[in-house]
């Protein structure tokens, strides 16, 4: 996956986190957002060379 696609996926996941807070509220979205944040970190780590 190229750099632009990786960044697009990460931006989408970050917007998803914000949307979950808006829809579910901060408390109910907390666990989902932790999982999404872990996914973001995994993607960044996996595609680290392409993001540089």
N, C-alpha and C positions, 0 to 999 in steps of 0.2 A: 504494500500500500504506500502511495507516495505521501509526502509531507502535507500537502493540501488536504488530502482525504483524512489523514490522521487528525489534523487540527479541526476539521469539520465534525468528525465524530466526537471529539472532546468537547467542542462548543455545544453540540446537541445534548450531550450528557449533562453538562452544566446547566443548560436551560431546562432540562428535565428536572433537575434538582429544585430549581426555583419554582417550577410549575407544581411540583409535589407539595411544596410548602404553601403555595397559594391555595391549592385545592384541599389538601388534607390538614393543613395547619402544621406549625413547626414541630410539635410533639409527635404527632402521628407519622410525619415524614422522616423523622430522625433515623430510624433503622434503614429505611430504603435509601436515604441519602448517604449513609455510611457505606452501604454496598456499592452504590454508584461511584462514590469517591474512590473506593478500593479498585473498582474497574478502571477508572481514569488512571490511577497510578500504575496499574498493570499494563495498560495500553502504552502509557508513556515509557515505562521500562522496556517493554517488548520492542517498541519502535524507536528507542532512544537514538540510535544511529541516524535514522531518517529525519529526526526532529532537529538535528544539529545543522 
